[in-house]
């Protein structure tokens, strides 16, 4: 910190606020392979101001503190593009993608210290500085971890450097960058950079970044046999393997292990994560023991985080979320069943297979009408795919109570179309243009989306009718699939294991035994 000029030591001013600091030590690996990191963190507590603007002249508005993060679907999109040979450019014409493509994973060391402080902040000095901390404080010249605007300052620094290197910042998300000349697609997650391109261009990228910051090249991930690459790596604690079949992605296995340890997993293994509730079970459920409520909330949210990478858990995670405020014994039973399911199916691998080309962004959408026995709300499920690669899945309750199954299907389409447009924008930021095609299994939902106006469903709020305009203007095309082939059926309601396994296989997910060699211990 001294060599990087993080602060200027000045006499303690009278009447001016000084932010306290503390050391935070974290083991980023496990006890077998420890990797400790120590950071001095400022404890700047959040402070609310009327109108979101402080009366203090040196304090910016809350909008200046905002720093975006990329969606996890952006990382999956990079993996899908890495295993695809041809894709249309922004002009819509199909083009060959570089043959020697690979992925690079970069870590910026002491990232926030490279960003200049943009407001006056005084911090308490640690005793390691060797000065009298009663008389002196630090005036920040660089951003310090824990200050409210440190992420925003780092984001501005990234933009400045990436612009100097010829990259264009994405419009859909400020953490996405594209180099038109070298055809490099980059996703930035805090201080972790993931890039896709030809190996020589990625080596240029790493070298140029090294001229501005201290970086660690964690590795080049490439197909088996590609010189200078490795085939396994971890990113955001997820495990990635490039095999002969394509790229395989696996969630952090520690989450499943912690859930099983917390819940005990007594009883036999089960083949499905959730079974459909019965009315008598809901009516007879009692409030959960207050001592168990914190554990229920903690384990439920851990399972919800794990469900981001496991579509087979998303319906369960949605049901458990309903009980976070006032959990009952019925919710506790569901959570225990989920833990027993993880004991029988601890690993689910997401495969991004090799494919010749992609020409559409396809969204599969389905709905379960009035499936919730407590509120009679419907459930929306959708799955977004690039060719044979699944990039996003979701399951959520609808905010509006639908009066018919067709209406519920239409509300599901509105949500799915909204997210598909977002994924289309991400691809556009990376120099690829794909039209959107939606698959549904309900004629009534298709009919509502394909006409103009309310028709007989006059109670539908007009805020949902933008999808009709999108279909009319060919921003989205629609088609019908039989229910037996509807991939999103997995994301709307509990299903039998045979049906779950079939749909997962169609989405290129498969169960695995054993343990990945990069997996960390709990």
C-alpha positions in Angstrom: 0.0 0.0 0.0 2.9 2.3 0.7 4.5 1.7 -2.7 1.2 2.2 -4.5 0.5 5.5 -2.7 -2.8 4.4 -1.3 -2.9 7.3 1.2 -1.1 10.4 2.3 -0.4 10.6 6.0 -1.6 13.9 7.4 -2.2 15.3 11.0 -5.6 14.3 12.3 -7.9 17.3 11.5 -10.4 18.5 14.1 -14.1 18.0 13.5 -13.7 15.9 10.4 -15.0 12.3 10.2 -12.4 9.6 10.0 -13.5 6.1 8.8 -12.3 3.1 10.9 -10.4 0.2 9.3 -9.7 -3.4 10.1 -7.7 -6.3 8.6 -9.7 -9.1 7.0 -8.0 -12.5 6.5 -9.7 -15.0 4.1 -8.7 -18.4 3.0 -9.8 -18.5 -0.6 -9.1 -22.2 -1.0 -9.4 -24.9 1.8 -7.3 -26.3 4.6 -5.6 -28.8 2.3 -4.5 -26.2 -0.1 -4.6 -22.9 1.8 -4.5 -19.5 -0.1 -4.7 -16.7 2.4 -5.4 -13.1 1.5 -5.2 -10.2 3.9 -7.0 -6.9 3.1 -7.2 -3.7 5.0 -10.9 -2.8 4.8 -12.5 0.6 5.5 -15.8 0.4 7.5 -17.8 3.1 5.8 -21.3 2.3 6.7 -24.1 3.1 4.3 -25.9 6.4 5.0 -29.2 7.5 3.6 -29.9 11.0 2.5 -33.2 12.7 1.6 -33.5 12.7 -2.1 -30.5 10.3 -2.4 -28.1 13.3 -2.3 -25.9 14.3 0.6 -25.8 17.8 2.0 -22.0 17.5 2.3 -20.3 19.2 -0.7 -17.6 16.5 -1.1 -20.1 13.5 -1.0 -21.5 12.5 -4.4 -25.0 11.2 -5.0 -25.9 7.5 -4.6 -25.9 7.1 -8.4 -22.1 7.7 -8.3 -21.7 4.7 -6.1 -23.3 2.3 -8.5 -21.1 -0.4 -10.1 -22.7 -3.1 -12.3 -21.9 -6.9 -12.3 -22.4 -9.2 -15.3 -25.1 -11.8 -15.2 -24.0 -15.4 -14.9 -25.6 -16.1 -18.2 -22.9 -14.0 -19.9 -20.2 -16.5 -18.8 -22.3 -19.3 -20.1 -22.7 -17.4 -23.4 -18.9 -17.2 -23.7 -18.7 -20.9 -23.3 -21.4 -21.5 -25.9 -19.6 -19.3 -28.4 -16.2 -21.0 -27.6 -17.6 -24.3 -28.9 -19.4 -22.9 -32.0 -17.8 -22.6 -35.4 -20.0 -20.1 -37.2 -22.3 -17.2 -36.1 -23.8 -14.2 -37.8 -22.2 -10.8 -37.4 -24.0 -7.5 -36.8 -24.9 -7.4 -40.4 -26.7 -10.7 -40.1 -24.3 -12.6 -42.5 -23.0 -15.9 -41.3 -19.2 -15.8 -40.7 -16.5 -18.3 -39.6 -15.2 -17.8 -36.1 -11.5 -18.2 -35.5 -10.4 -21.8 -35.4 -7.8 -21.5 -32.6 -10.0 -19.9 -30.1 -9.6 -20.4 -26.4 -10.5 -18.7 -23.1 -8.2 -16.7 -20.9 -8.7 -16.1 -17.2 -7.0 -13.1 -15.7 -6.9 -11.8 -12.1 -6.0 -8.2 -11.4 -3.9 -7.9 -8.2 -4.9 -5.2 -5.7 -7.5 -4.0 -8.1 -9.0 -1.2 -6.1 -5.6 0.3 -5.4 -5.2 1.1 -9.1 -8.3 3.3 -9.0 -7.9 6.9 -7.9 -10.1 8.2 -5.1 -12.7 10.7 -6.4 -13.7 12.3 -3.1 -12.0 13.3 0.2 -11.9 10.3 2.6 -9.9 10.1 5.8 -9.2 6.6 7.3 -7.7 5.3 10.4 -4.1 4.1 9.8 -3.1 0.5 10.9 -0.4 0.3 13.4 1.8 -1.4 10.8 2.5 2.0 9.3 4.7 2.8 12.3 3.2 6.3 13.0 1.3 7.6 16.0 -2.2 6.7 14.9 -3.7 9.0 17.6 -2.1 12.0 15.9 -2.1 11.0 12.2 -4.7 9.7 9.7 -4.6 8.6 6.0 -6.0 10.8 3.3 -6.9 8.4 0.5 -5.3 8.9 -2.8 -6.5 5.5 -4.1 -9.7 3.5 -3.5 -9.7 1.4 -0.4 -11.8 -1.8 0.0 -14.9 -1.1 2.0 -15.4 2.5 0.9 -18.8 3.0 -0.8 -17.5 4.2 -4.1 -14.5 1.9 -4.5 -16.3 -0.5 -7.0 -17.5 2.5 -9.1 -14.0 3.9 -9.1 -12.6 0.6 -10.3 -15.2 0.3 -13.0 -14.2 3.8 -14.3 -10.6 2.7 -14.3 -11.4 -0.5 -16.3 -13.3 1.6 -18.9 -10.3 4.0 -19.3 -7.8 1.2 -19.8 -10.0 -1.0 -22.0 -10.8 2.0 -24.2 -7.1 2.7 -24.6 -6.7 -0.9 -25.9 -9.4 -0.5 -28.5 -12.3 -2.2 -26.7 -15.9 -1.0 -26.9 -17.9 -1.1 -23.7 -21.2 -3.0 -23.9 -24.5 -1.0 -23.8 -26.5 -3.8 -22.2 -24.0 -4.2 -19.3 -20.9 -2.1 -18.6 -18.9 -5.2 -17.6 -18.9 -6.5 -21.2 -16.3 -5.4 -23.7 -15.6 -6.2 -27.4 -12.5 -5.6 -29.6 -13.9 -5.3 -33.2 -10.5 -5.6 -34.8 -9.2 -8.6 -32.9 -12.6 -10.2 -32.3 -12.1 -10.6 -28.5 -15.1 -10.8 -26.2 -14.4 -10.0 -22.6 -16.5 -10.3 -19.4 -15.4 -8.5 -16.2 -16.5 -9.7 -12.8 -14.9 -7.5 -10.2 -11.2 -8.1 -10.6 -11.6 -11.3 -12.7 -11.4 -10.9 -16.5 -12.6 -13.7 -18.8 -11.8 -13.4 -22.5 -12.6 -15.4 -25.6 -10.6 -15.1 -28.8 -7.7 -16.6 -30.8 -4.8 -17.5 -28.5 -2.3 -15.0 -30.1 -4.8 -12.1 -29.6 -5.5 -13.2 -26.0 -1.8 -13.2 -25.3 -1.6 -9.7 -26.7 -4.6 -8.7 -24.4 -2.8 -10.1 -21.3 0.4 -8.4 -22.2 -1.3 -5.0 -22.7 -3.2 -5.2 -19.5 0.1 -6.0 -17.7 1.4 -2.7 -18.8 -1.2 -0.9 -16.7 -1.9 -3.2 -13.8 -0.3 -6.2 -12.0 -2.0 -9.2 -13.4 -2.0 -13.0 -12.9 -2.7 -15.1 -15.9 -4.6 -17.9 -14.2 -4.6 -19.9 -17.4 -5.6 -20.4 -21.0 -8.5 -22.9 -21.3 -8.5 -24.7 -24.6 -9.6 -28.0 -26.3 -7.5 -31.1 -25.7 -4.4 -31.1 -27.8 -4.2 -27.3 -28.2 -0.7 -26.1 -27.5 -0.2 -23.8 -24.5 -3.6 -24.4 -22.9 -5.0 -26.3 -20.0 -8.2 -28.2 -19.9 -9.5 -27.5 -16.3 -9.9 -24.3 -14.3 -12.2 -22.7 -11.7 -14.0 -19.5 -12.1 -16.2 -17.9 -9.4 -15.8 -21.2 -7.6 -17.4 -23.0 -10.5 -15.4 -25.9 -12.1 -14.8 -25.8 -15.8 -13.5 -28.6 -18.0 -12.8 -28.5 -21.8 -13.2 -32.1 -22.9 -13.6 -33.9 -26.2 -17.3 -33.3 -26.0 -17.2 -29.6 -25.4 -17.0 -27.4 -22.3 -18.4 -28.8 -19.0 -19.5 -26.5 -16.2 -20.2 -27.6 -12.6 -21.4 -25.7 -9.6 -19.2 -25.4 -6.5 -19.8 -28.8 -4.9 -19.3 -27.4 -1.4 -22.8 -25.9 -1.4 -24.4 -29.4 -1.8 -22.2 -30.8 0.9 -23.0 -28.0 3.3 -26.7 -28.4 2.7 -26.5 -32.1 3.4 -24.4 -31.6 6.5 -26.8 -28.9 7.9 -29.9 -31.0 7.3 -28.5 -34.3 8.4 -30.0 -36.1 5.4 -31.7 -38.8 7.5 -33.9 -41.3 5.6 -33.7 -42.9 2.2 -32.4 -41.2 -0.9 -35.1 -39.8 -3.2 -35.2 -39.6 -7.0 -36.9 -36.1 -7.3 -36.3 -32.8 -5.5 -39.9 -32.0 -4.9 -43.3 -33.7 -5.0 -46.6 -31.9 -5.6 -48.2 -30.6 -2.4 -51.6 -31.8 -1.2 -54.3 -29.4 0.2 -54.4 -31.3 3.5 -50.6 -30.8 3.9 -50.9 -27.1 3.5 -53.9 -26.8 5.8 -52.3 -28.9 8.6 -48.9 -27.2 8.4 -47.8 -25.5 11.7 -45.4 -22.6 12.2 -41.8 -23.7 12.3 -40.0 -23.8 15.6 -38.4 -20.3 16.1 -35.0 -21.9 16.8 -35.1 -23.6 13.4 -36.1 -20.5 11.4 -32.5 -19.1 11.0 -31.3 -22.5 9.8 -34.2 -22.8 7.3 -33.5 -19.4 5.8 -29.7 -20.0 5.6 -30.0 -23.4 3.9 -32.8 -22.3 1.6 -30.8 -19.4 0.3 -27.8 -21.6 -0.2 -29.9 -24.0 -2.2 -31.3 -21.1 -4.2 -27.7 -20.0 -5.0 -26.9 -23.6 -6.1 -30.0 -23.7 -8.2 -28.5 -21.0 -10.5 -26.4 -23.9 -12.0 -28.9 -26.7 -11.5 -32.3 -26.4 -13.3 -33.5 -29.6 -11.4 -33.5 -27.5 -8.2 -35.1 -24.3 -9.4 -38.8 -25.2 -8.7 -37.8 -26.3 -5.2 -35.9 -23.1 -4.6 -38.9 -21.1 -5.7 -41.2 -23.0 -3.3 -38.7 -22.6 -0.4 -38.5 -18.9 -1.0 -42.2 -18.5 -0.3 -41.5 -19.6 3.3 -38.7 -17.3 4.1 -40.9 -14.8 6.0 -43.1 -17.3 7.9 -41.8 -20.8 7.4 -44.0 -23.8 8.3 -43.4 -27.5 8.9 -44.4 -28.1 5.3 -41.6 -25.9 4.1 -39.2 -27.7 6.4 -40.3 -31.0 5.0 -39.6 -29.7 1.5 -36.1 -28.6 2.5 -35.3 -31.9 4.0 -36.4 -33.7 0.8 -34.2 -31.4 -1.2 -31.2 -32.3 0.9 -32.0 -36.1 0.5 -32.2 -35.5 -3.3 -28.8 -33.9 -3.2 -27.4 -36.9 -1.4 -28.5 -39.1 -4.3 -27.7 -36.6 -7.1 -24.8 -34.4 -5.7 -23.3 -33.5 -9.1 -24.9 -32.1 -12.2 -22.7 -31.2 -15.2 -23.7 -28.6 -17.7 -22.3 -29.4 -21.2 -21.7 -26.8 -23.9 -21.3 -29.2 -26.9 -19.4 -28.5 -30.1 -21.8 -27.2 -32.8 -21.4 -26.1 -36.4 -23.3 -22.9 -36.2 -26.0 -20.8 -34.4 -28.6 -18.8 -36.3 -31.3 -18.0 -33.6 -31.6 -17.2 -30.0 -34.3 -19.7 -28.9 -36.4 -19.3 -25.8 -38.7 -22.1 -24.5 -41.5 -20.9 -22.2 -44.1 -22.7 -20.2 -46.5 -22.0 -17.3 -48.2 -23.9 -14.5 -51.6 -22.3 -14.0 -52.7 -21.7 -10.4 -50.1 -24.2 -9.1 -49.6 -22.5 -5.7 -52.1 -23.9 -3.3 -51.6 -21.0 -0.9 -52.1 -18.0 -3.3 -53.3 -19.6 -6.6 -50.6 -17.8 -8.4 -49.2 -19.4 -11.6 -45.5 -20.3 -12.2 -43.4 -19.1 -15.2 -40.5 -21.2 -16.4 -38.3 -20.4 -19.4 -35.1 -21.7 -20.9 -32.9 -19.7 -23.3 -30.6 -21.6 -25.7 -27.9 -20.8 -28.3 -28.1 -23.8 -30.6 -27.6 -26.9 -28.4 -26.2 -24.8 -25.5 -28.4 -23.7 -22.6 -27.4 -20.2 -21.4 -30.2 -19.3 -19.0 -33.0 -21.0 -17.1 -35.5 -19.5 -14.7 -38.5 -20.4 -12.5 -40.6 -17.8 -10.7 -44.1 -17.1 -9.5 -46.2 -14.7 -11.5 -47.1 -11.5 -9.8 -50.5 -11.4 -11.4 -53.2 -14.0 -10.7 -54.1 -15.5 -14.1 -57.8 -16.4 -14.7 -57.0 -19.1 -17.2 -54.2 -21.3 -18.3 -53.9 -19.4 -21.6 -53.5 -16.1 -19.8 -50.8 -17.7 -17.5 -49.0 -18.9 -20.6 -49.1 -15.4 -22.1 -47.7 -13.9 -18.9 -44.9 -16.5 -19.0 -44.1 -15.4 -22.6 -43.9 -11.8 -21.6 -41.3 -12.6 -18.9 -39.4 -15.0 -21.2 -39.4 -12.5 -24.1 -38.1 -9.7 -21.8 -35.1 -11.9 -20.8 -34.5 -13.1 -24.3 -34.2 -9.5 -25.5 -31.6 -8.9 -22.8 -29.6 -11.9 -23.9 -29.9 -10.7 -27.5 -28.4 -7.4 -26.4 -25.5 -9.1 -24.7 -24.7 -10.9 -28.0 -25.0 -7.7 -29.9 -22.4 -6.1 -27.5 -20.1 -8.9 -28.5 -20.5 -8.4 -32.3 -23.2 -11.1 -32.9 -26.8 -10.6 -34.0 -29.3 -13.3 -33.5 -33.1 -13.1 -34.1 -35.3 -14.5 -31.3 -37.6 -17.4 -31.7 -40.0 -18.5 -29.0 -41.5 -22.0 -28.4 -44.8 -22.5 -26.5 -47.1 -25.4 -26.0 -50.3 -23.5 -25.5 -52.5 -22.4 -28.4 -54.3 -19.7 -26.4 -51.1 -18.1 -25.2 -49.9 -18.0 -28.8 -53.2 -16.5 -29.9 -53.0 -13.7 -27.4 -49.4 -12.9 -28.4 -50.1 -13.0 -32.1 -53.0 -10.6 -32.2 -53.3 -6.9 -31.6 -55.2 -5.6 -28.5 -57.0 -7.3 -25.6 -59.8 -9.1 -27.4 -61.8 -11.1 -24.9 -59.2 -10.9 -22.1 -60.0 -7.2 -21.3 -58.8 -7.5 -17.7 -55.2 -7.9 -18.8 -53.2 -4.8 -18.0 -52.0 -3.0 -21.2 -48.5 -3.0 -19.7 -48.2 -6.6 -20.9 -49.1 -5.9 -24.5 -45.7 -4.8 -25.6 -45.0 -8.5 -26.5 -47.7 -8.2 -29.2 -45.9 -5.3 -30.8 -42.6 -7.2 -30.6 -44.2 -10.2 -32.4 -46.0 -7.9 -35.0 -42.7 -6.1 -35.8 -40.8 -9.4 -36.1 -38.5 -8.8 -33.2 -39.7 -12.1 -31.9 -41.2 -15.1 -33.9 -43.3 -17.7 -32.2 -44.0 -21.4 -32.7 -45.7 -24.3 -31.0 -44.1 -27.5 -29.6 -45.9 -30.5 -28.1 -46.0 -30.6 -24.3 -43.9 -33.8 -24.4 -41.0 -31.8 -26.0 -41.4 -28.6 -23.9 -38.0 -28.1 -22.2 -39.4 -25.4 -19.9 -41.8 -28.0 -18.4 -39.0 -28.8 -16.0 -39.1 -25.3 -14.6 -42.8 -25.0 -13.7 -43.8 -27.9 -11.5 -42.6 -31.1 -9.8 -42.1 -33.9 -12.2 -41.2 -37.6 -12.0 -37.6 -38.5 -12.2 -37.8 -40.1 -15.6 -39.3 -36.9 -17.1 -36.7 -34.8 -15.2 -33.8 -36.9 -16.5 -35.2 -36.7 -20.1 -35.6 -32.9 -20.1 -32.1 -32.4 -18.5 -30.6 -34.6 -21.2 -32.3 -32.5 -23.9 -30.9 -29.4 -22.3 -27.4 -31.0 -22.2 -27.2 -31.6 -18.4 -26.1 -34.9 -17.0 -25.5 -36.4 -13.6 -22.1 -37.5 -12.5 -20.5 -39.6 -9.8 -17.3 -39.0 -7.9 -15.6 -35.6 -7.3 -13.9 -33.1 -9.6 -10.1 -32.9 -8.9 -10.4 -29.1 -8.5 -13.2 -29.4 -5.9 -12.4 -27.7 -2.6 -13.2 -29.2 0.8 -15.9 -27.7 3.0 
